[in-house]
Structures are given as structure tokens and as C-alpha cells.
């Protein structure tokens, strides 16, 4: 007879580990796909409008064979100037099907984002914090109705 106390179920990944981080990057890839149909062919600028949320802005920084890097943000008006927040720099690794939040503004305008400020500590913890924020934000954006408009493929 096999006792339940002898069965050990391993978690596929643990938080704040390299394996957990790669799992988070995979989840980010799926969630970004909810907002943007073609992750390999992004125009220079895209804007998503949702009825109950601010406009979501995507600005292409670099498009290479295996990666695409862009900024994703909201723009707030503060003292007659536009302020980008959360102002994430995001990289898509196409072949691996991963999405990484590479950097984030060091100061956030919105109180809810201040809790995700990149903490001091190991690089792994900093990456974990940024990418948990991206993961939650992508889910929020999808729930709010954000979808970037489909665009025609470029001819090469």
C-alpha cells in the first residue's frame, strides 16, 4: 500500500529562481500575445484604446532576426508635460517564445506601481520584480480591453 505521505509533488518552478524566472518570461509571452497579434513584425508606433483605461503606447526600439525590443507605457499629463509610467523596456525572444521586462522607470507616478519598484539586491530579484509587474500589467490591460490594431505585414 502506498501512503500519501510518501508522495512528493515537485513544483515545476519556484519563485525567485532562474527556472521560475523563465516560467514567468513564458507567461509574459502568452499575455503579450493577447494584446499584439504579430510579435515579430511591430510598426514603429502603436496605440491601443480601451473604454475604461488610458491609451497604451508601444514604441519600437529595435527589431532583429531573433529579438524585438520596445517600450510600453501610459502617458500622464503632469505640470503641462507628458510623463511615461510605468515606462517598461521589453524584449521579445522569438525563437524561445519569451518576453522579458528589461528595465523600468526608477520612480513611478502611480501609487499602485510604487510597490513594484525594483528592489535592491541580487539581479535575479530585480528581474523577478520587474517581470511580475509586467505579467500583472499585461493581464490588467487585456482585461481592460486593450488590443493593438492589426497591421499589414511589411514586404521584404
C-alpha positions, 0 to 999 in steps of 0.5 A: 500500500502506498501512503500519501505521505510518501508522495512528493509533488515537485513544483515545476518552478519556484519563485525567485529562481532562474527556472521560475524566472523563465516560467514567468518570461513564458507567461509574459509571452502568452499575455503579450500575445493577447494584446499584439497579434504579430510579435515579430513584425511591430510598426514603429508606433502603436496605440491601443484604446480601451473604454475604461483605461488610458491609451497604451503606447508601444514604441519600437526600439529595435527589431532583429532576426531573433529579438524585438525590443520596445517600450510600453507605457501610459502617458500622464499629463503632469505640470503641462508635460507628458510623463511615461509610467510605468515606462517598461523596456521589453524584449521579445525572444522569438525563437524561445517564445519569451518576453522579458521586462528589461528595465523600468522607470526608477520612480513611478507616478502611480501609487499602485506601481510604487510597490513594484519598484525594483528592489535592491539586491541580487539581479535575479530579484530585480528581474523577478520584480520587474517581470511580475509587474509586467505579467500583472500589467499585461493581464490588467490591460487585456482585461481592460480591453486593450488590443493593438490594431492589426497591421499589414505585414511589411514586404521584404 
